[in-house]
Amino acid sequence: MFEAIDRPPMAVEHREGYSRNLYKHWNKGLNARDGWDTRREVILAEAIKAPQVAAGCKLTGGSWRSAYDNIVVTDAARLDVDHFVPLAEVYDFEQVP
């Protein structure tokens, strides 16, 4: 693991020109026309017991296990989905020549 941590290149942060709006695809999901945003797609994909999908992409039932503390959650509304790497850091990496 320590070897993998040393692999990413080190560079000065470059935030000039950065805007979260550059990454709008995060909210549209894989298919912008199906009404599923990325949050719901991830929640559905990571369920250990699949939820029921109701009108308007509403999820009911199902369960999820936290990889961090092994807690099982049965209410999708209690789940957060976020980036493992902040978008601003992705932007910095994209600016490295």
C-alpha positions in Angstrom: 0.0 0.0 0.0 2.8 2.5 0.9 4.4 1.8 -2.5 1.1 2.7 -4.3 0.8 5.9 -2.2 4.2 7.0 -3.5 3.2 6.6 -7.2 1.0 9.7 -7.9 3.1 12.6 -9.1 3.5 15.5 -6.8 2.7 18.9 -8.2 1.8 22.4 -7.1 -2.0 23.0 -6.8 -3.3 24.9 -9.8 -6.9 26.2 -9.1 -7.0 29.1 -11.5 -9.8 28.2 -13.9 -11.2 25.5 -11.7 -15.0 25.3 -11.4 -17.0 22.3 -10.1 -19.3 23.0 -13.1 -16.6 21.6 -15.4 -17.7 18.2 -14.1 -21.4 18.2 -14.5 -21.5 14.6 -15.7 -21.4 13.6 -12.0 -25.0 14.5 -11.6 -26.3 13.1 -14.9 -25.3 9.5 -14.4 -24.2 7.1 -17.2 -27.3 7.8 -19.3 -28.6 11.4 -19.0 -31.9 10.4 -20.4 -33.0 7.7 -18.0 -33.5 10.0 -15.0 -31.0 8.2 -12.8 -28.3 10.5 -11.3 -24.9 9.2 -10.4 -25.8 9.0 -6.7 -28.7 6.6 -7.4 -26.6 4.6 -9.8 -23.9 4.1 -7.2 -26.3 3.3 -4.4 -28.1 0.7 -6.6 -24.8 -0.9 -7.8 -23.4 -1.1 -4.2 -26.4 -2.7 -2.6 -25.9 -6.0 -0.8 -29.7 -6.5 -1.0 -31.2 -4.7 -4.0 -33.8 -2.1 -3.3 -37.2 -1.8 -5.1 -37.2 0.9 -7.7 -40.4 3.0 -7.7 -41.6 5.8 -10.0 -39.2 8.7 -10.3 -36.3 6.4 -9.5 -37.2 6.3 -5.8 -35.5 3.5 -3.9 -37.2 1.6 -1.1 -35.9 -1.3 0.9 -32.5 -2.8 0.2 -29.4 -2.7 2.3 -25.8 -1.5 2.1 -22.7 -2.3 4.1 -20.2 0.4 5.0 -16.7 -0.5 4.0 -15.4 1.8 6.7 -17.1 0.5 9.8 -19.0 -2.6 8.6 -22.4 -1.1 9.6 -25.4 -2.2 7.5 -27.8 0.7 6.4 -31.3 -0.1 5.2 -32.4 3.4 4.3 -30.9 4.8 1.1 -31.7 8.3 2.2 -29.0 7.9 4.9 -26.3 7.2 2.4 -23.9 9.7 0.9 -22.0 9.2 -2.3 -19.0 11.3 -3.0 -15.7 11.3 -4.8 -12.7 9.4 -3.4 -10.6 12.1 -5.1 -12.0 15.6 -4.8 -12.8 17.2 -8.2 -10.4 20.1 -7.5 -7.5 17.6 -7.2 -8.6 15.9 -10.4 -8.4 19.4 -12.0 -4.9 19.9 -10.7 -3.8 16.6 -12.1 -5.3 17.4 -15.5 -3.2 20.7 -15.6 0.1 18.9 -15.1 2.1 18.9 -18.4 
